[in-house]
Amino acid sequence: MISTLIVGLLGAATPSPEPATIPPADITSPGIVGFIFTFGLALVCVLLFLSLTKHLRKVNRRAAQLAQDEADEDARGAGDGPEASR
């Protein structure tokens, strides 16, 4: 019983070869719609990268300004201490 099942499965597992048919290029090509979609996607990515760069520059500028403000406050605070009145 098991041997007939194995023979049946092995017989079903061997497909008959079929000739390869290549479809014409006008059917498989993405055409103008694919080009427009790819171009639009690339354009959106470029705009997003430019926006990201602008925001990163703004964050860096703010961080540098905060560091400068803290340094100025520390310099002013050190001069106003009890040792400065001596």
PDB file of N, CA, C and O in Angstrom, chain B, residues numbered from 101:
ATOM      1  N   MET B 101       0.820  -1.188   0.000  1.00  0.00           N
ATOM      2  CA  MET B 101       0.000   0.000   0.000  1.00  0.00           C
ATOM      3  C   MET B 101       0.871   1.263   0.000  1.00  0.00           C
ATOM      4  O   MET B 101       0.618   2.176  -0.786  1.00  0.00           O
ATOM      5  N   ILE B 102       1.876   1.333   0.852  1.00  0.00           N
ATOM      6  CA  ILE B 102       2.755   2.497   0.908  1.00  0.00           C
ATOM      7  C   ILE B 102       3.569   2.597  -0.369  1.00  0.00           C
ATOM      8  O   ILE B 102       3.811   3.697  -0.867  1.00  0.00           O
ATOM      9  N   SER B 103       3.994   1.458  -0.905  1.00  0.00           N
ATOM     10  CA  SER B 103       4.796   1.497  -2.128  1.00  0.00           C
ATOM     11  C   SER B 103       3.980   2.019  -3.305  1.00  0.00           C
ATOM     12  O   SER B 103       4.523   2.725  -4.155  1.00  0.00           O
ATOM     13  N   THR B 104       2.712   1.697  -3.378  1.00  0.00           N
ATOM     14  CA  THR B 104       1.891   2.225  -4.475  1.00  0.00           C
ATOM     15  C   THR B 104       1.658   3.730  -4.302  1.00  0.00           C
ATOM     16  O   THR B 104       1.569   4.464  -5.286  1.00  0.00           O
ATOM     17  N   LEU B 105       1.561   4.178  -3.060  1.00  0.00           N
ATOM     18  CA  LEU B 105       1.402   5.603  -2.803  1.00  0.00           C
ATOM     19  C   LEU B 105       2.667   6.370  -3.220  1.00  0.00           C
ATOM     20  O   LEU B 105       2.582   7.440  -3.823  1.00  0.00           O
ATOM     21  N   ILE B 106       3.834   5.812  -2.892  1.00  0.00           N
ATOM     22  CA  ILE B 106       5.095   6.454  -3.258  1.00  0.00           C
ATOM     23  C   ILE B 106       5.250   6.476  -4.773  1.00  0.00           C
ATOM     24  O   ILE B 106       5.650   7.495  -5.336  1.00  0.00           O
ATOM     25  N   VAL B 107       4.942   5.375  -5.435  1.00  0.00           N
ATOM     26  CA  VAL B 107       5.038   5.315  -6.896  1.00  0.00           C
ATOM     27  C   VAL B 107       4.059   6.303  -7.530  1.00  0.00           C
ATOM     28  O   VAL B 107       4.383   6.945  -8.529  1.00  0.00           O
ATOM     29  N   GLY B 108       2.887   6.424  -6.961  1.00  0.00           N
ATOM     30  CA  GLY B 108       1.900   7.361  -7.483  1.00  0.00           C
ATOM     31  C   GLY B 108       2.355   8.800  -7.334  1.00  0.00           C
ATOM     32  O   GLY B 108       2.174   9.609  -8.244  1.00  0.00           O
ATOM     33  N   LEU B 109       2.951   9.127  -6.182  1.00  0.00           N
ATOM     34  CA  LEU B 109       3.452  10.487  -5.962  1.00  0.00           C
ATOM     35  C   LEU B 109       4.643  10.794  -6.859  1.00  0.00           C
ATOM     36  O   LEU B 109       4.744  11.894  -7.401  1.00  0.00           O
ATOM     37  N   LEU B 110       5.540   9.833  -7.019  1.00  0.00           N
ATOM     38  CA  LEU B 110       6.689  10.057  -7.883  1.00  0.00           C
ATOM     39  C   LEU B 110       6.264  10.189  -9.338  1.00  0.00           C
ATOM     40  O   LEU B 110       6.838  10.979 -10.089  1.00  0.00           O
ATOM     41  N   GLY B 111       5.284   9.435  -9.726  1.00  0.00           N
ATOM     42  CA  GLY B 111       4.775   9.544 -11.100  1.00  0.00           C
ATOM     43  C   GLY B 111       4.098  10.882 -11.333  1.00  0.00           C
ATOM     44  O   GLY B 111       4.188  11.432 -12.431  1.00  0.00           O
ATOM     45  N   ALA B 112       3.422  11.416 -10.326  1.00  0.00           N
ATOM     46  CA  ALA B 112       2.741  12.692 -10.469  1.00  0.00           C
ATOM     47  C   ALA B 112       3.724  13.860 -10.377  1.00  0.00           C
ATOM     48  O   ALA B 112       3.419  14.960 -10.838  1.00  0.00           O
ATOM     49  N   ALA B 113       4.893  13.632  -9.791  1.00  0.00           N
ATOM     50  CA  ALA B 113       5.851  14.710  -9.583  1.00  0.00           C
ATOM     51  C   ALA B 113       6.681  14.996 -10.822  1.00  0.00           C
ATOM     52  O   ALA B 113       7.381  16.008 -10.861  1.00  0.00           O
ATOM     53  N   THR B 114       6.628  14.146 -11.826  1.00  0.00           N
ATOM     54  CA  THR B 114       7.421  14.374 -13.040  1.00  0.00           C
ATOM     55  C   THR B 114       6.539  15.051 -14.086  1.00  0.00           C
ATOM     56  O   THR B 114       5.730  14.386 -14.733  1.00  0.00           O
ATOM     57  N   PRO B 115       6.683  16.341 -14.257  1.00  0.00           N
ATOM     58  CA  PRO B 115       5.853  17.038 -15.245  1.00  0.00           C
ATOM     59  C   PRO B 115       6.365  16.780 -16.656  1.00  0.00           C
ATOM     60  O   PRO B 115       7.541  16.485 -16.867  1.00  0.00           O
ATOM     61  N   SER B 116       5.484  16.895 -17.582  1.00  0.00           N
ATOM     62  CA  SER B 116       5.896  16.752 -18.975  1.00  0.00           C
ATOM     63  C   SER B 116       6.446  18.091 -19.448  1.00  0.00           C
ATOM     64  O   SER B 116       5.871  19.133 -19.136  1.00  0.00           O
ATOM     65  N   PRO B 117       7.542  18.084 -20.192  1.00  0.00           N
ATOM     66  CA  PRO B 117       8.121  19.361 -20.631  1.00  0.00           C
ATOM     67  C   PRO B 117       7.233  20.047 -21.666  1.00  0.00           C
ATOM     68  O   PRO B 117       6.667  19.417 -22.559  1.00  0.00           O
ATOM     69  N   GLU B 118       7.139  21.360 -21.504  1.00  0.00           N
ATOM     70  CA  GLU B 118       6.376  22.166 -22.455  1.00  0.00           C
ATOM     71  C   GLU B 118       7.338  23.112 -23.167  1.00  0.00           C
ATOM     72  O   GLU B 118       8.320  23.553 -22.571  1.00  0.00           O
ATOM     73  N   PRO B 119       7.075  23.423 -24.407  1.00  0.00           N
ATOM     74  CA  PRO B 119       7.973  24.349 -25.108  1.00  0.00           C
ATOM     75  C   PRO B 119       7.855  25.756 -24.510  1.00  0.00           C
ATOM     76  O   PRO B 119       6.762  26.205 -24.163  1.00  0.00           O
ATOM     77  N   ALA B 120       8.984  26.432 -24.396  1.00  0.00           N
ATOM     78  CA  ALA B 120       9.004  27.779 -23.837  1.00  0.00           C
ATOM     79  C   ALA B 120       8.503  28.767 -24.876  1.00  0.00           C
ATOM     80  O   ALA B 120       8.986  28.804 -26.008  1.00  0.00           O
ATOM     81  N   THR B 121       7.537  29.554 -24.474  1.00  0.00           N
ATOM     82  CA  THR B 121       7.028  30.592 -25.364  1.00  0.00           C
ATOM     83  C   THR B 121       7.339  31.939 -24.741  1.00  0.00           C
ATOM     84  O   THR B 121       7.045  32.179 -23.570  1.00  0.00           O
ATOM     85  N   ILE B 122       7.923  32.797 -25.516  1.00  0.00           N
ATOM     86  CA  ILE B 122       8.265  34.135 -25.056  1.00  0.00           C
ATOM     87  C   ILE B 122       7.214  35.103 -25.575  1.00  0.00           C
ATOM     88  O   ILE B 122       7.009  35.214 -26.784  1.00  0.00           O
ATOM     89  N   PRO B 123       6.539  35.815 -24.651  1.00  0.00           N
ATOM     90  CA  PRO B 123       5.521  36.764 -25.110  1.00  0.00           C
ATOM     91  C   PRO B 123       6.176  37.949 -25.814  1.00  0.00           C
ATOM     92  O   PRO B 123       7.346  38.243 -25.571  1.00  0.00           O
ATOM     93  N   PRO B 124       5.439  38.624 -26.675  1.00  0.00           N
ATOM     94  CA  PRO B 124       5.998  39.784 -27.371  1.00  0.00           C
ATOM     95  C   PRO B 124       6.333  40.920 -26.408  1.00  0.00           C
ATOM     96  O   PRO B 124       5.763  41.015 -25.321  1.00  0.00           O
ATOM     97  N   ALA B 125       7.268  41.783 -26.821  1.00  0.00           N
ATOM     98  CA  ALA B 125       7.761  42.859 -25.962  1.00  0.00           C
ATOM     99  C   ALA B 125       6.687  43.885 -25.635  1.00  0.00           C
ATOM    100  O   ALA B 125       6.730  44.485 -24.561  1.00  0.00           O
ATOM    101  N   ASP B 126       5.732  44.105 -26.521  1.00  0.00           N
ATOM    102  CA  ASP B 126       4.705  45.110 -26.233  1.00  0.00           C
ATOM    103  C   ASP B 126       3.762  44.668 -25.119  1.00  0.00           C
ATOM    104  O   ASP B 126       3.092  45.507 -24.516  1.00  0.00           O
ATOM    105  N   ILE B 127       3.698  43.393 -24.839  1.00  0.00           N
ATOM    106  CA  ILE B 127       2.869  42.907 -23.741  1.00  0.00           C
ATOM    107  C   ILE B 127       3.642  42.950 -22.421  1.00  0.00           C
ATOM    108  O   ILE B 127       3.060  43.245 -21.377  1.00  0.00           O
ATOM    109  N   THR B 128       4.933  42.664 -22.455  1.00  0.00           N
ATOM    110  CA  THR B 128       5.719  42.579 -21.229  1.00  0.00           C
ATOM    111  C   THR B 128       6.352  43.910 -20.827  1.00  0.00           C
ATOM    112  O   THR B 128       6.827  44.035 -19.698  1.00  0.00           O
ATOM    113  N   SER B 129       6.373  44.880 -21.688  1.00  0.00           N
ATOM    114  CA  SER B 129       6.992  46.169 -21.385  1.00  0.00           C
ATOM    115  C   SER B 129       6.051  47.012 -20.526  1.00  0.00           C
ATOM    116  O   SER B 129       4.841  47.002 -20.750  1.00  0.00           O
ATOM    117  N   PRO B 130       6.599  47.752 -19.531  1.00  0.00           N
ATOM    118  CA  PRO B 130       5.739  48.602 -18.707  1.00  0.00           C
ATOM    119  C   PRO B 130       5.208  49.804 -19.471  1.00  0.00           C
ATOM    120  O   PRO B 130       4.181  50.371 -19.095  1.00  0.00           O
ATOM    121  N   GLY B 131       5.892  50.200 -20.536  1.00  0.00           N
ATOM    122  CA  GLY B 131       5.418  51.285 -21.380  1.00  0.00           C
ATOM    123  C   GLY B 131       5.520  52.647 -20.729  1.00  0.00           C
ATOM    124  O   GLY B 131       6.288  52.855 -19.790  1.00  0.00           O
ATOM    125  N   ILE B 132       4.732  53.567 -21.248  1.00  0.00           N
ATOM    126  CA  ILE B 132       4.771  54.958 -20.799  1.00  0.00           C
ATOM    127  C   ILE B 132       4.221  55.102 -19.378  1.00  0.00           C
ATOM    128  O   ILE B 132       4.665  55.971 -18.629  1.00  0.00           O
ATOM    129  N   VAL B 133       3.262  54.259 -19.004  1.00  0.00           N
ATOM    130  CA  VAL B 133       2.693  54.327 -17.651  1.00  0.00           C
ATOM    131  C   VAL B 133       3.764  53.972 -16.618  1.00  0.00           C
ATOM    132  O   VAL B 133       3.868  54.629 -15.582  1.00  0.00           O
ATOM    133  N   GLY B 134       4.552  52.944 -16.895  1.00  0.00           N
ATOM    134  CA  GLY B 134       5.629  52.570 -15.990  1.00  0.00           C
ATOM    135  C   GLY B 134       6.689  53.649 -15.896  1.00  0.00           C
ATOM    136  O   GLY B 134       7.217  53.913 -14.816  1.00  0.00           O
ATOM    137  N   PHE B 135       7.004  54.276 -17.022  1.00  0.00           N
ATOM    138  CA  PHE B 135       7.997  55.353 -17.011  1.00  0.00           C
ATOM    139  C   PHE B 135       7.494  56.536 -16.192  1.00  0.00           C
ATOM    140  O   PHE B 135       8.240  57.080 -15.379  1.00  0.00           O
ATOM    141  N   ILE B 136       6.255  56.940 -16.391  1.00  0.00           N
ATOM    142  CA  ILE B 136       5.699  58.085 -15.659  1.00  0.00           C
ATOM    143  C   ILE B 136       5.656  57.785 -14.161  1.00  0.00           C
ATOM    144  O   ILE B 136       5.978  58.650 -13.347  1.00  0.00           O
ATOM    145  N   PHE B 137       5.261  56.571 -13.796  1.00  0.00           N
ATOM    146  CA  PHE B 137       5.205  56.198 -12.382  1.00  0.00           C
ATOM    147  C   PHE B 137       6.599  56.235 -11.765  1.00  0.00           C
ATOM    148  O   PHE B 137       6.773  56.781 -10.676  1.00  0.00           O
ATOM    149  N   THR B 138       7.588  55.668 -12.436  1.00  0.00           N
ATOM    150  CA  THR B 138       8.955  55.648 -11.916  1.00  0.00           C
ATOM    151  C   THR B 138       9.524  57.058 -11.815  1.00  0.00           C
ATOM    152  O   THR B 138      10.179  57.389 -10.826  1.00  0.00           O
ATOM    153  N   PHE B 139       9.286  57.884 -12.814  1.00  0.00           N
ATOM    154  CA  PHE B 139       9.759  59.267 -12.786  1.00  0.00           C
ATOM    155  C   PHE B 139       9.107  60.038 -11.644  1.00  0.00           C
ATOM    156  O   PHE B 139       9.779  60.792 -10.940  1.00  0.00           O
ATOM    157  N   GLY B 140       7.802  59.854 -11.458  1.00  0.00           N
ATOM    158  CA  GLY B 140       7.093  60.527 -10.365  1.00  0.00           C
ATOM    159  C   GLY B 140       7.601  60.084  -9.007  1.00  0.00           C
ATOM    160  O   GLY B 140       7.750  60.905  -8.101  1.00  0.00           O
ATOM    161  N   LEU B 141       7.866  58.801  -8.856  1.00  0.00           N
ATOM    162  CA  LEU B 141       8.386  58.293  -7.595  1.00  0.00           C
ATOM    163  C   LEU B 141       9.773  58.867  -7.307  1.00  0.00           C
ATOM    164  O   LEU B 141      10.071  59.224  -6.167  1.00  0.00           O
ATOM    165  N   ALA B 142      10.614  58.955  -8.325  1.00  0.00           N
ATOM    166  CA  ALA B 142      11.943  59.538  -8.148  1.00  0.00           C
ATOM    167  C   ALA B 142      11.837  61.022  -7.791  1.00  0.00           C
ATOM    168  O   ALA B 142      12.595  61.509  -6.952  1.00  0.00           O
ATOM    169  N   LEU B 143      10.921  61.732  -8.408  1.00  0.00           N
ATOM    170  CA  LEU B 143      10.731  63.154  -8.117  1.00  0.00           C
ATOM    171  C   LEU B 143      10.266  63.358  -6.678  1.00  0.00           C
ATOM    172  O   LEU B 143      10.749  64.262  -5.996  1.00  0.00           O
ATOM    173  N   VAL B 144       9.348  62.541  -6.216  1.00  0.00           N
ATOM    174  CA  VAL B 144       8.874  62.637  -4.836  1.00  0.00           C
ATOM    175  C   VAL B 144      10.011  62.354  -3.867  1.00  0.00           C
ATOM    176  O   VAL B 144      10.136  63.036  -2.849  1.00  0.00           O
ATOM    177  N   CYS B 145      10.844  61.360  -4.165  1.00  0.00           N
ATOM    178  CA  CYS B 145      11.985  61.044  -3.293  1.00  0.00           C
ATOM    179  C   CYS B 145      12.963  62.220  -3.222  1.00  0.00           C
ATOM    180  O   CYS B 145      13.461  62.538  -2.142  1.00  0.00           O
ATOM    181  N   VAL B 146      13.240  62.857  -4.334  1.00  0.00           N
ATOM    182  CA  VAL B 146      14.159  64.002  -4.340  1.00  0.00           C
ATOM    183  C   VAL B 146      13.580  65.138  -3.493  1.00  0.00           C
ATOM    184  O   VAL B 146      14.306  65.763  -2.720  1.00  0.00           O
ATOM    185  N   LEU B 147      12.305  65.402  -3.632  1.00  0.00           N
ATOM    186  CA  LEU B 147      11.674  66.467  -2.834  1.00  0.00           C
ATOM    187  C   LEU B 147      11.703  66.132  -1.345  1.00  0.00           C
ATOM    188  O   LEU B 147      11.924  67.019  -0.520  1.00  0.00           O
ATOM    189  N   LEU B 148      11.484  64.871  -0.991  1.00  0.00           N
ATOM    190  CA  LEU B 148      11.557  64.475   0.415  1.00  0.00           C
ATOM    191  C   LEU B 148      12.975  64.616   0.961  1.00  0.00           C
ATOM    192  O   LEU B 148      13.154  65.041   2.103  1.00  0.00           O
ATOM    193  N   PHE B 149      13.971  64.272   0.174  1.00  0.00           N
ATOM    194  CA  PHE B 149      15.354  64.404   0.621  1.00  0.00           C
ATOM    195  C   PHE B 149      15.718  65.875   0.826  1.00  0.00           C
ATOM    196  O   PHE B 149      16.419  66.211   1.780  1.00  0.00           O
ATOM    197  N   LEU B 150      15.252  66.746  -0.056  1.00  0.00           N
ATOM    198  CA  LEU B 150      15.523  68.173   0.106  1.00  0.00           C
ATOM    199  C   LEU B 150      14.857  68.720   1.367  1.00  0.00           C
ATOM    200  O   LEU B 150      15.446  69.525   2.089  1.00  0.00           O
ATOM    201  N   SER B 151      13.643  68.284   1.624  1.00  0.00           N
ATOM    202  CA  SER B 151      12.940  68.724   2.825  1.00  0.00           C
ATOM    203  C   SER B 151      13.651  68.218   4.082  1.00  0.00           C
ATOM    204  O   SER B 151      13.780  68.950   5.064  1.00  0.00           O
ATOM    205  N   LEU B 152      14.104  66.981   4.049  1.00  0.00           N
ATOM    206  CA  LEU B 152      14.827  66.422   5.184  1.00  0.00           C
ATOM    207  C   LEU B 152      16.104  67.203   5.449  1.00  0.00           C
ATOM    208  O   LEU B 152      16.430  67.487   6.601  1.00  0.00           O
ATOM    209  N   THR B 153      16.820  67.550   4.404  1.00  0.00           N
ATOM    210  CA  THR B 153      18.050  68.324   4.556  1.00  0.00           C
ATOM    211  C   THR B 153      17.758  69.680   5.184  1.00  0.00           C
ATOM    212  O   THR B 153      18.497  70.135   6.056  1.00  0.00           O
ATOM    213  N   LYS B 154      16.679  70.326   4.742  1.00  0.00           N
ATOM    214  CA  LYS B 154      16.311  71.631   5.291  1.00  0.00           C
ATOM    215  C   LYS B 154      15.996  71.522   6.779  1.00  0.00           C
ATOM    216  O   LYS B 154      16.435  72.361   7.566  1.00  0.00           O
ATOM    217  N   HIS B 155      15.251  70.511   7.166  1.00  0.00           N
ATOM    218  CA  HIS B 155      14.895  70.351   8.567  1.00  0.00           C
ATOM    219  C   HIS B 155      16.104  69.992   9.424  1.00  0.00           C
ATOM    220  O   HIS B 155      16.214  70.457  10.559  1.00  0.00           O
ATOM    221  N   LEU B 156      17.003  69.178   8.904  1.00  0.00           N
ATOM    222  CA  LEU B 156      18.206  68.843   9.665  1.00  0.00           C
ATOM    223  C   LEU B 156      19.097  70.061   9.870  1.00  0.00           C
ATOM    224  O   LEU B 156      19.687  70.220  10.939  1.00  0.00           O
ATOM    225  N   ARG B 157      19.200  70.912   8.873  1.00  0.00           N
ATOM    226  CA  ARG B 157      19.978  72.142   9.032  1.00  0.00           C
ATOM    227  C   ARG B 157      19.363  73.042  10.100  1.00  0.00           C
ATOM    228  O   ARG B 157      20.074  73.646  10.904  1.00  0.00           O
ATOM    229  N   LYS B 158      18.029  73.124  10.096  1.00  0.00           N
ATOM    230  CA  LYS B 158      17.334  73.949  11.084  1.00  0.00           C
ATOM    231  C   LYS B 158      17.573  73.418  12.500  1.00  0.00           C
ATOM    232  O   LYS B 158      17.790  74.202  13.424  1.00  0.00           O
ATOM    233  N   VAL B 159      17.535  72.100  12.678  1.00  0.00           N
ATOM    234  CA  VAL B 159      17.768  71.494  13.989  1.00  0.00           C
ATOM    235  C   VAL B 159      19.204  71.744  14.439  1.00  0.00           C
ATOM    236  O   VAL B 159      19.439  72.061  15.605  1.00  0.00           O
ATOM    237  N   ASN B 160      20.162  71.605  13.530  1.00  0.00           N
ATOM    238  CA  ASN B 160      21.562  71.859  13.880  1.00  0.00           C
ATOM    239  C   ASN B 160      21.785  73.316  14.276  1.00  0.00           C
ATOM    240  O   ASN B 160      22.530  73.607  15.212  1.00  0.00           O
ATOM    241  N   ARG B 161      21.132  74.229  13.554  1.00  0.00           N
ATOM    242  CA  ARG B 161      21.256  75.645  13.882  1.00  0.00           C
ATOM    243  C   ARG B 161      20.692  75.935  15.268  1.00  0.00           C
ATOM    244  O   ARG B 161      21.290  76.678  16.046  1.00  0.00           O
ATOM    245  N   ARG B 162      19.536  75.344  15.573  1.00  0.00           N
ATOM    246  CA  ARG B 162      18.930  75.567  16.893  1.00  0.00           C
ATOM    247  C   ARG B 162      19.795  74.979  18.000  1.00  0.00           C
ATOM    248  O   ARG B 162      19.937  75.590  19.059  1.00  0.00           O
ATOM    249  N   ALA B 163      20.372  73.808  17.775  1.00  0.00           N
ATOM    250  CA  ALA B 163      21.223  73.186  18.787  1.00  0.00           C
ATOM    251  C   ALA B 163      22.473  74.027  19.023  1.00  0.00           C
ATOM    252  O   ALA B 163      22.897  74.197  20.166  1.00  0.00           O
ATOM    253  N   ALA B 164      23.061  74.549  17.963  1.00  0.00           N
ATOM    254  CA  ALA B 164      24.240  75.402  18.113  1.00  0.00           C
ATOM    255  C   ALA B 164      23.885  76.685  18.852  1.00  0.00           C
ATOM    256  O   ALA B 164      24.667  77.154  19.679  1.00  0.00           O
ATOM    257  N   GLN B 165      22.731  77.254  18.571  1.00  0.00           N
ATOM    258  CA  GLN B 165      22.307  78.478  19.252  1.00  0.00           C
ATOM    259  C   GLN B 165      22.058  78.215  20.730  1.00  0.00           C
ATOM    260  O   GLN B 165      22.439  79.031  21.570  1.00  0.00           O
ATOM    261  N   LEU B 166      21.423  77.087  21.067  1.00  0.00           N
ATOM    262  CA  LEU B 166      21.202  76.759  22.475  1.00  0.00           C
ATOM    263  C   LEU B 166      22.517  76.542  23.207  1.00  0.00           C
ATOM    264  O   LEU B 166      22.665  76.979  24.349  1.00  0.00           O
ATOM    265  N   ALA B 167      23.467  75.881  22.575  1.00  0.00           N
ATOM    266  CA  ALA B 167      24.776  75.668  23.194  1.00  0.00           C
ATOM    267  C   ALA B 167      25.484  76.999  23.416  1.00  0.00           C
ATOM    268  O   ALA B 167      26.120  77.203  24.450  1.00  0.00           O
ATOM    269  N   GLN B 168      25.375  77.898  22.452  1.00  0.00           N
ATOM    270  CA  GLN B 168      25.993  79.225  22.586  1.00  0.00           C
ATOM    271  C   GLN B 168      25.328  80.017  23.713  1.00  0.00           C
ATOM    272  O   GLN B 168      26.009  80.678  24.498  1.00  0.00           O
ATOM    273  N   ASP B 169      23.997  79.949  23.791  1.00  0.00           N
ATOM    274  CA  ASP B 169      23.283  80.654  24.862  1.00  0.00           C
ATOM    275  C   ASP B 169      23.676  80.117  26.237  1.00  0.00           C
ATOM    276  O   ASP B 169      23.866  80.894  27.172  1.00  0.00           O
ATOM    277  N   GLU B 170      23.799  78.797  26.367  1.00  0.00           N
ATOM    278  CA  GLU B 170      24.194  78.209  27.647  1.00  0.00           C
ATOM    279  C   GLU B 170      25.621  78.616  28.007  1.00  0.00           C
ATOM    280  O   GLU B 170      25.916  78.896  29.169  1.00  0.00           O
ATOM    281  N   ALA B 171      26.493  78.649  27.025  1.00  0.00           N
ATOM    282  CA  ALA B 171      27.874  79.059  27.281  1.00  0.00           C
ATOM    283  C   ALA B 171      27.921  80.520  27.726  1.00  0.00           C
ATOM    284  O   ALA B 171      28.689  80.871  28.621  1.00  0.00           O
ATOM    285  N   ASP B 172      27.104  81.373  27.105  1.00  0.00           N
ATOM    286  CA  ASP B 172      27.053  82.788  27.498  1.00  0.00           C
ATOM    287  C   ASP B 172      26.522  82.941  28.924  1.00  0.00           C
ATOM    288  O   ASP B 172      27.044  83.745  29.695  1.00  0.00           O
ATOM    289  N   GLU B 173      25.483  82.173  29.278  1.00  0.00           N
ATOM    290  CA  GLU B 173      24.929  82.249  30.631  1.00  0.00           C
ATOM    291  C   GLU B 173      25.928  81.750  31.653  1.00  0.00           C
ATOM    292  O   GLU B 173      26.039  82.321  32.738  1.00  0.00           O
ATOM    293  N   ASP B 174      26.661  80.689  31.325  1.00  0.00           N
ATOM    294  CA  ASP B 174      27.673  80.173  32.253  1.00  0.00           C
ATOM    295  C   ASP B 174      28.788  81.203  32.445  1.00  0.00           C
ATOM    296  O   ASP B 174      29.284  81.381  33.557  1.00  0.00           O
ATOM    297  N   ALA B 175      29.179  81.877  31.370  1.00  0.00           N
ATOM    298  CA  ALA B 175      30.243  82.883  31.475  1.00  0.00           C
ATOM    299  C   ALA B 175      29.774  84.066  32.311  1.00  0.00           C
ATOM    300  O   ALA B 175      30.540  84.600  33.114  1.00  0.00           O
ATOM    301  N   ARG B 176      28.528  84.479  32.129  1.00  0.00           N
ATOM    302  CA  ARG B 176      28.001  85.584  32.924  1.00  0.00           C
ATOM    303  C   ARG B 176      27.800  85.168  34.371  1.00  0.00           C
ATOM    304  O   ARG B 176      28.056  85.949  35.287  1.00  0.00           O
ATOM    305  N   GLY B 177      27.342  83.936  34.579  1.00  0.00           N
ATOM    306  CA  GLY B 177      27.081  83.443  35.938  1.00  0.00           C
ATOM    307  C   GLY B 177      28.358  83.265  36.730  1.00  0.00           C
ATOM    308  O   GLY B 177      28.349  83.459  37.946  1.00  0.00           O
ATOM    309  N   ALA B 178      29.452  82.906  36.090  1.00  0.00           N
ATOM    310  CA  ALA B 178      30.720  82.720  36.799  1.00  0.00           C
ATOM    311  C   ALA B 178      31.275  84.058  37.266  1.00  0.00           C
ATOM    312  O   ALA B 178      31.940  84.109  38.301  1.00  0.00           O
ATOM    313  N   GLY B 179      31.029  85.123  36.551  1.00  0.00           N
ATOM    314  CA  GLY B 179      31.516  86.449  36.936  1.00  0.00           C
ATOM    315  C   GLY B 179      30.688  87.079  38.039  1.00  0.00           C
ATOM    316  O   GLY B 179      31.165  88.002  38.700  1.00  0.00           O
ATOM    317  N   ASP B 180      29.469  86.618  38.264  1.00  0.00           N
ATOM    318  CA  ASP B 180      28.575  87.201  39.273  1.00  0.00           C
ATOM    319  C   ASP B 180      28.642  86.486  40.617  1.00  0.00           C
ATOM    320  O   ASP B 180      27.912  86.853  41.538  1.00  0.00           O
ATOM    321  N   GLY B 181      29.483  85.492  40.753  1.00  0.00           N
ATOM    322  CA  GLY B 181      29.554  84.698  41.984  1.00  0.00           C
ATOM    323  C   GLY B 181      30.169  85.459  43.130  1.00  0.00           C
ATOM    324  O   GLY B 181      30.575  86.607  42.951  1.00  0.00           O
ATOM    325  N   PRO B 182      30.256  84.845  44.332  1.00  0.00           N
ATOM    326  CA  PRO B 182      30.792  85.506  45.522  1.00  0.00           C
ATOM    327  C   PRO B 182      32.278  85.824  45.387  1.00  0.00           C
ATOM    328  O   PRO B 182      32.767  86.768  46.008  1.00  0.00           O
ATOM    329  N   GLU B 183      32.996  85.049  44.586  1.00  0.00           N
ATOM    330  CA  GLU B 183      34.430  85.328  44.418  1.00  0.00           C
ATOM    331  C   GLU B 183      34.666  86.574  43.579  1.00  0.00           C
ATOM    332  O   GLU B 183      35.730  87.185  43.683  1.00  0.00           O
ATOM    333  N   ALA B 184      33.714  86.964  42.757  1.00  0.00           N
ATOM    334  CA  ALA B 184      33.849  88.143  41.907  1.00  0.00           C
ATOM    335  C   ALA B 184      33.746  89.423  42.725  1.00  0.00           C
ATOM    336  O   ALA B 184      34.230  90.467  42.287  1.00  0.00           O
ATOM    337  N   SER B 185      33.119  89.368  43.919  1.00  0.00           N
ATOM    338  CA  SER B 185      32.953  90.588  44.707  1.00  0.00           C
ATOM    339  C   SER B 185      34.191  90.892  45.559  1.00  0.00           C
ATOM    340  O   SER B 185      34.252  91.968  46.154  1.00  0.00           O
ATOM    341  N   ARG B 186      35.137  90.029  45.641  1.00  0.00           N
ATOM    342  CA  ARG B 186      36.346  90.263  46.440  1.00  0.00           C
ATOM    343  C   ARG B 186      37.254  91.263  45.871  1.00  0.00           C
ATOM    344  O   ARG B 186      38.303  91.547  46.450  1.00  0.00           O
TER     345      ARG B 186
END
